Amino acid sequence: MSYCRKTAQHSVHPTGGSRRVFEHFSWLEVGSGKAAWSRPTHPRVTQAVSPLDMTEILDFGNIGNMDYRKIGFWQLMTLSMLLTFVAQFIHEAGHCAVYGLLGTEPVWSVNSLAQIWDDLPLHPENWSEFITPNGESGWIRMTSVPNQTEHVFGLLMGPLASLLGVIFGLGLIRLRKDAATRQIGSVLVLTISLPMIQYYLRSPWRNTGDEYFIATYLHIPKYALDLPLGLLFLMGFVLALYWLGDWKTRLKWLGVTTLGSMPVGLFIMYINGWVISQINQENRFFQPLFGFALPVFVFNVAVLALLGLWWKYGSVQDRKAG
């Protein structure tokens, strides 16, 4: 949840609302199928395999039916748009959960904590004045400002929540057997990991964001956070692509997912500032629910419901194809 200079400039994937905002949305990624590797017809000796055998983990021919790579253009496009919202929500929910548990009663917009810079809130009594590590002064919608240690945990939980989202997506691909669930897992990994990779690649030229503030608080170099986190997201991204089997399929998935994610990223960037303005005006329809402005929370619930309908439709199509 880094902090952003202008409320109208917030953006993703990601940060709990910082200048990193739309940076997190470099959005990404339709699949055709390829038969799994052929098996030898002659008998062979079965050898014991360690649970940590990387060959077994990486062998996409061993993860079952590969038909999950076969998906229509509009079906994948719709899934990528829905999961772009989910990816952003996962990141922000990580931040929000920590600050909520600390009792600060945060109010979150679409992709950032409600915050105002270069101006006074209309009702300052509902906001807390805050000074960033680089000396900028602003207002954040919390009942109290967390101390430095609490801020470190709150800031760190955004990237960690995104990383858990990648791990969850990989688990869906690897452990589930139905095509629709695996498709959700694949797109979830892509929509989270690719923007995060691009975000960390810009690290040398970036002096804001969750990791920047954490490093400043802890007096450590920023690359000490950016490098390991970036490598972990890269590993998840590569593994999801590897399991897609061939480069033609990988490029199709990446292209359509990117095409579906970009308009969502633009929408989030645009709407975030407007939501914060409604919070500032104490609009009664924008009161917090579980830490999020009411319309934001309701919208995310609606997205999850639509994702459930998508999964049901995909499962029906899968059964018909089978």
N, C-alpha and C positions, 0 to 999 in steps of 0.2 A: 504494500500500500504506500507507495512513495507519494511524494507530494508534488502537485502540479502548479505551475505558476498562474495560469488562467483557468478558471473553471470551464470556459468554453472550449478549452483545448485538450480536455482529457481524452484518453483512449484505452487497448489490451496489451489477450491472451494472455500484454498483459500488464498491469499491476494493479494492486488494490487501489488504483486510482492515482496514478502519478503522471508525470510527464511521459512516462513510459507508455502510457495509454495506447494510442493507436499503433505504437511501435510493436505492440504485442500482436497486432493483427497484420501480419504480413501474409495474409491467409493463402491458403494452399490448395490442394490436391484434388474408373468406371470400369469397369473391369470386364475382361474376358477371361476365359478359363484355359488352363493348361493342365493336361493330365499329370498326375503325380508320377514321380520317377518310377520306371518299370522295375519290377522285382525279378530276381533270377529264378528260373524255373527249377534249377537243380537244388537238391537238398543242401543245407549248409548247417554248420555247427552253430548253435545259439550260445552266445557268450553273455556272461553276467555284465550288466551295464550299471555303472554308478549313477545315483540320482543326480550327480553334478556333472555328468558327461556332457560337455558342450556340443559334441557332434550330434547327440540325440536332441538337444534343445534347438539347435540351429537347423536341423534337417526338416525343411518344410514338407517333405514327402511323408513325414511321420506324424503330422498333426491332423490327419484325417481327411475328410472330404474337402477338396479344394474348390467346390462349386461356389463358395462364398465370394470368390473373385468375380463371378459373373453377375453383373448388376446393371440395370438400365441407367442411361444418362440422367434422366430427371429424378429417378429414385436416389441415385448417389448425390445429385445436386441438393435435393431436399434434405437428405441426411447431413450433408456437410454444413448446411445453413443452421439446422437445429443444433448440431453439436458445437458449432462455433459459439452460440449463446451458452451452451452447457459448459464449455471450456472456460469461458470468461467467468461464469458463476462459480465454478470450482475454485478458481484463483482468489476471487474476492471473498468467498465464503471462508477460506482459510484465514485471511486477515480478520474478517468480521468475528469469527468464532473466538479468537484469542482476546480481542478487545472487549467482546461481550462478556467473556468469563472474568475479565478484570474489573467488570462493573462500571465501565466508562460509558455505557449506553450509546454506542456509535450509531450513526445513521448513514447507511451506504446508498450511493446512487447506483448507476448501471455498472460502472467500472472504476469507481473510486469512492473513497470516503468523501462525504459532503464537505467541501472546503471553499474558502473565499480568500482571495489575495488582493491587495491594493485597495481594499474598501472595508467598511464596517458592515457586519450583518444587520439586517433590519431589527432583529431582536438579539442583541449581544448576550443577554442573560442565558440563552439556550446554546451558546457556542463557547468554545474555549480558545483563548489566544495561544498560538503556538509559534515557536521559532525553530526553523530547520537547522541542521548541523552547519549549513553554509551561511547562516545568518539571516535568511529570509523570514519575514514575519507574516503570519496569516491567521486565519480562524478555521478551526475544525469542529464538526458537529459531534462533540462528546461532552459529557457532563464534567469530565476532568481530564487533564493531560497525563498520560502514563509516564512513569519515570523511564530513564534510559534503558534499563534492563528489560522492562516490559515492552518498550518500543522495539527492541531487537527481536524479541520473540514474535511480536505482532507482525513485523515486517517480514520475518523469515518464513512465516507460515503460508504466505502467498505462493512463493516458488515451490515450497515443499508440497502444498496441496496440489499444484499442477503436476509435480513429479509423481505423486500418488495416483493422479488421474491417468498418467501414462502407464504406470504399472498395472492399474486396474484394466486398462484397455488391452494391454498385452496378455493379461490373464484371460480375458474373454476370447481372444483369438486362439490361445493355446489350449484352453481347458474346455471350452464349450464346443458342441457338435453341430448346432443348427447354424445355417448360413447367415440369417438375419442378425443374430447376436455377434457373430464374428465380424460382420460388416460394421456394426456399431463400434466394436473394439478397434478395428483398423482405422476408421475415420477419427475416432476420439484421439488415438495416439498421434495421428498426423496433424490434426487441428491444434493440438496442444504443443507438440514438440517442435514443429517447423518454425512457428513464430518465436518460440523461446530460443531456438538455435540462432536465428537471425538477430534476436535481441542481444544475445551474449557476444556474437561476432562484432557488434558495434561497441563493445565495452570500452576499448581504448579511447573512443571519442565521446563517451557518455558520462556526464557528471550529475546524474540524477538516477532515481530508481531505488527499489528496495535494497539491492545489494550495495549501492553506493552509500546510502545512509547507514546501513549496518556496519560496513567497513569503517566509516567515519566514527561511529560510536565506539567501536572496538579497537580503533587505531591499528587496523591491519590493511594491507594492500587489497584493493578491490578484486584483483585477479584471483586472490585466495578463495573467493566465493564464486566468481564468474566462471573460472576454469573448471572446477569439479562439477558444478551444476550444469554448465553447458555440455560437458562430456556425457553426463548421465542422460540428458535429453537427446543428445546425438545417438547414443546407444539404443534408446527406445525407438527413435525414428528409423535407424538403419535396420533394426530387427523387424519392425512392422513391414518395411519395404521388402526385405529379404524374403519374408514369408509369402509375399505376393507372387513370387516365382520367376517372373521374366520381366525384362525391361519394358516391353510394350505395355504390359498390364500396369507396371509401376508408374509409368509416365501418364497413363490414362487416369489412374486414381489421383495422382498428384495434381494433374491439370484441372480435373473437374472439382476436386476438393478446394483448390485455390479459387476457382471461379465462383464457387458457392459461398466461400468465406468472405471474400472481399466486400460485397455489398453489406453483409452483416457488420463487418468492422466499421465501415463508413457510417452505418446507422447508429451503432453504439457511440462512436465518437461524437456524432451530432447531437444525439438525445441526452447524453450525460450532463452537459451544461444546463440544458433546459430543466431536467429533473432537479438539479441542485438549486436552480432559481426558484422552483416551486417549494422546495424545502425551506429556503431562505424566507419566502413569503408566508411561511407557516400555513400553507394550504392544507386543510384538514384531511384531504384525500391522500396526502403524502406523508402521513404520520408513519413512524417505523413499525415494522412487524418482523420479529426475529432479527432485528438489526438492519433490515433493508427498508427503504421507502416502500410503502404499501403497493403502489403500481409495479415497482420493480420485482417485489416478491411474487405478486400474483402473476406477472408475466412469465417469470421463470418456472412457476408451477405449470402454467399453460404450455410452455415449451416442453417440459418433461412429459405432460399428457400427450402432446402431439408426437413426441418420440415413442411413447408406448403404442400409439396407433400405427406409427410407421413400422415398428417391430412386428405388430400383429399382421399388418398387410404383407410385410416381407416374409413372415413365416408361412402365410397362406400360399404365397407365390412359390415358396420353396417346396411346399408339400405337393403342389400341382406339378411342378417340374420333376419331382421325384416319382 
